[in-house]
Amino acid sequence: MSKEYTIRQEQIARFAKALGHPARIAILDFLLNQETCYFGDIHDELPISKATVSQHLKELKEAGLIQGEIETPKVKYCINKENLKLANTLFGELLGKDLHKKENCC
């Protein structure tokens, strides 16, 4: 067995890390509810400080889940639809495995 992780495993881990904080989930949820890209300061919409929002936006952008300009004065945020679909597929494949095959397991 290979001691290296697959590209799929690394991608799932990258997405999971980005989703590993409730503030990032709130940011994604907020952006998913927008009709178009959001122009404005997300910290005005969520109960977290501007510095905290910036750090979480950076993490989401590095994971590829959002895109846009996160540097002022240009402030524009969008969901990266392609990568969010990929995350949905990868998590679905991982978490959707048939657990009935593991009946004799702990």
N, C-alpha and C positions, 0 to 999 in steps of 0.2 A: 504494500500500500504506500502511496506517495505521501510524503510528509508536508507537501505544499497544499495550501488552500486553493480551491478552484476560483476562477473569476466570479462565478455565480455566488459562492460563499462570501467572497470579499465584498461584492456589491451589496448583498443583503446586510452584511455587518455595517457597511458605510451608511446605508439607509436607516438601519436600526439605531445606530449611534445618534444620527441626526434627529430621530424621533424620540430619543431617550429623555426628553425634558418636557414637562407640561406646557411651558411657555412656547416651545416650538410647535407643539400640537395645536395650541391656541392660534398661533400665527398662521399655520397651514389651514386650519379651519376657517379663519377669517378670510384668507385669500381665496379659498375654494368657494366661498359664498359671494364673491364679487362677480359682477357680470363681465368686467374687463380688467385689465391691469389696474392696480390701485396706485393712484398718485396721491401721496401725502405721507404723514408720519404715522406709522403703525402704533407708536407709543401713545398717540392720542386716542386710539381705539381699544387698547388693552391696558390692564392694570399693572403695567411694569414700566420701569424707568427707561429713558432713552438709551442709556449706555447698555442696559441689559438687552433691550430689543436689538440693538446693533450687533451684539455678540451672537445672539440667537439667529439673526438673519444671516450673519456670516457663516455659521455652521450649516444652515439649511442650503445656502448657496454653494458652499464647498461640496456638499453631498449631491448637488445637482437637483434638488427638489424645488428650488425657486430660481428665478432668473430676474435680471433687471439691474437697475442702477441703485446701489445702496449708499452712495456717497452724495452728500449734499453739494450743491443745491439741487441736483437732479435726484428726485426720489420717486422711484417707480418699482413696483414689485409685481411679479406674476408667478403663477405656478408653472413649473416646467412640465407640461403635459406629458411629453414623451417619457421622461424619467419617472413621473408619478405612476404612469401606466405600467412601466417596468417594475417599480416597487410593488405595485398591486399584484402583478403576475408572480414575482419571485416569492413574496410573502404567502400568496395563495398556494403556490406549489409546496412550500416548506410546511406551512401550517395546515394544509388541507390533506395531508397524507392520511391514509386509512389507519386509524388506531386500533381497529378490531383485530388486525393481524398480530397485535401485541398483547393478546389476552393472557398469556402466561408470564407476562412481565410484572415487576413489582406493581 
